Amino acid sequence: MSSDGPLTLCCLLWATPGNEADLSAYEDTVLELLVGHGAKIVQRAVSDGADGRPHEVQFYRFGSQADLDGYLTDPRRTALAAERDRVVARTELFPVTLREG
């Protein structure tokens, strides 16, 4: 991912078995850090994860690639790596363009 300007991302998250609530709690914690990196949560949704669907779907907007890089390397976030590994089975993160309607 490379961008000189704003970027909007979609993040799909799958919980490790039995840790769906813990995944959401972990995300509550790390998503609080976004604002300090020039980002905004556009939408966050939770599903039941049935039939292989992700347990969470998130859309957020960063002002720049540098802002995203700062968030991803934030020591407060990286300090939670063990918890992330415990509760997150899989993540997919990719740029998107949001449309109305």
The 8 nearest C-alpha neighbors of each residue, nearest first, counted from 0:
[[1, 2, 94, 64, 93, 6, 92, 67],
 [0, 2, 64, 3, 63, 6, 4, 65],
 [1, 3, 4, 64, 63, 0, 6, 5],
 [2, 4, 63, 64, 1, 5, 65, 6],
 [5, 3, 63, 2, 62, 6, 64, 61],
 [4, 6, 62, 63, 61, 7, 60, 3],
 [7, 5, 61, 60, 63, 62, 4, 8],
 [6, 8, 60, 59, 94, 95, 61, 96],
 [9, 7, 94, 59, 93, 95, 58, 60],
 [8, 10, 58, 93, 57, 92, 94, 95],
 [9, 11, 92, 57, 91, 56, 58, 8],
 [12, 10, 56, 91, 90, 53, 55, 92],
 [13, 11, 90, 55, 53, 54, 89, 56],
 [12, 14, 53, 54, 89, 88, 87, 90],
 [15, 13, 87, 88, 19, 86, 18, 22],
 [14, 16, 88, 86, 87, 18, 17, 13],
 [17, 15, 18, 14, 19, 88, 86, 13],
 [16, 18, 19, 15, 14, 20, 21, 86],
 [19, 17, 21, 15, 86, 16, 20, 14],
 [18, 20, 22, 14, 21, 17, 23, 54],
 [21, 19, 23, 22, 18, 24, 17, 14],
 [20, 22, 24, 18, 23, 19, 25, 86],
 [23, 21, 25, 19, 86, 20, 24, 14],
 [22, 24, 26, 20, 21, 25, 27, 19],
 [23, 25, 21, 27, 26, 22, 20, 28],
 [26, 24, 22, 28, 23, 27, 21, 29],
 [25, 27, 23, 29, 28, 24, 30, 22],
 [28, 26, 24, 25, 30, 29, 23, 31],
 [29, 27, 25, 26, 31, 30, 24, 32],
 [28, 30, 26, 31, 32, 27, 76, 25],
 [29, 31, 32, 33, 27, 28, 26, 40],
 [32, 30, 29, 33, 28, 27, 34, 35],
 [31, 33, 30, 29, 34, 35, 36, 70],
 [34, 32, 38, 36, 30, 35, 31, 70],
 [33, 35, 38, 36, 37, 32, 39, 31],
 [34, 36, 33, 32, 37, 38, 70, 31],
 [37, 35, 33, 66, 34, 38, 70, 69],
 [36, 38, 34, 35, 62, 61, 66, 33],
 [39, 37, 61, 34, 33, 60, 36, 62],
 [38, 40, 60, 59, 41, 34, 33, 61],
 [41, 39, 59, 42, 58, 60, 38, 43],
 [40, 42, 59, 58, 39, 60, 43, 57],
 [43, 41, 58, 40, 57, 44, 59, 56],
 [42, 44, 57, 56, 58, 45, 41, 55],
 [43, 45, 56, 55, 57, 42, 46, 54],
 [46, 44, 55, 54, 56, 43, 47, 53],
 [47, 45, 54, 48, 55, 44, 53, 52],
 [46, 48, 49, 54, 45, 52, 53, 19],
 [47, 49, 52, 54, 53, 46, 51, 50],
 [50, 48, 47, 51, 52, 46, 53, 54],
 [51, 49, 52, 48, 47, 53, 54, 46],
 [52, 50, 49, 48, 53, 13, 54, 47],
 [51, 53, 48, 50, 49, 54, 46, 13],
 [54, 52, 13, 48, 12, 55, 11, 51],
 [53, 55, 48, 46, 13, 45, 12, 47],
 [56, 54, 45, 12, 53, 44, 11, 46],
 [55, 57, 11, 44, 10, 43, 45, 12],
 [58, 56, 43, 10, 9, 42, 44, 55],
 [59, 57, 9, 42, 41, 8, 40, 10],
 [60, 58, 40, 41, 8, 39, 7, 57],
 [59, 61, 7, 39, 38, 6, 8, 40],
 [60, 62, 38, 6, 63, 5, 37, 67],
 [63, 61, 5, 37, 4, 66, 38, 6],
 [64, 62, 5, 4, 66, 65, 61, 3],
 [63, 65, 67, 66, 2, 68, 1, 3],
 [64, 66, 68, 63, 67, 69, 62, 3],
 [67, 65, 69, 63, 36, 64, 68, 37],
 [68, 66, 64, 70, 69, 65, 71, 61],
 [67, 69, 65, 71, 70, 66, 64, 72],
 [70, 68, 66, 72, 67, 71, 73, 65],
 [69, 71, 73, 67, 68, 72, 36, 66],
 [70, 72, 68, 69, 73, 67, 76, 77],
 [73, 71, 69, 70, 74, 68, 77, 76],
 [72, 74, 70, 76, 75, 71, 69, 77],
 [75, 73, 77, 76, 78, 72, 79, 71],
 [76, 74, 78, 73, 77, 79, 29, 32],
 [77, 75, 73, 74, 78, 79, 29, 72],
 [76, 78, 74, 79, 80, 75, 73, 72],
 [79, 77, 75, 76, 80, 74, 81, 73],
 [78, 80, 77, 82, 76, 81, 83, 75],
 [81, 79, 83, 77, 82, 78, 84, 76],
 [80, 82, 84, 83, 79, 85, 78, 77],
 [83, 81, 85, 79, 84, 80, 86, 25],
 [82, 84, 80, 85, 86, 81, 87, 79],
 [83, 85, 81, 82, 87, 86, 80, 88],
 [84, 86, 82, 83, 87, 81, 15, 88],
 [85, 87, 22, 15, 83, 18, 14, 84],
 [88, 86, 14, 15, 83, 84, 89, 13],
 [87, 89, 15, 14, 13, 86, 90, 84],
 [90, 88, 13, 87, 12, 91, 14, 11],
 [91, 89, 12, 11, 13, 92, 10, 88],
 [90, 92, 11, 10, 93, 12, 89, 9],
 [93, 91, 10, 9, 11, 90, 8, 94],
 [92, 94, 8, 9, 95, 91, 10, 0],
 [95, 93, 8, 7, 9, 6, 96, 92],
 [96, 94, 8, 7, 97, 9, 93, 6],
 [95, 97, 98, 7, 94, 8, 6, 9],
 [98, 96, 95, 99, 7, 58, 8, 9],
 [99, 97, 96, 100, 95, 7, 58, 41],
 [98, 100, 97, 96, 41, 95, 42, 58],
 [99, 98, 97, 96, 42, 95, 41, 58]]
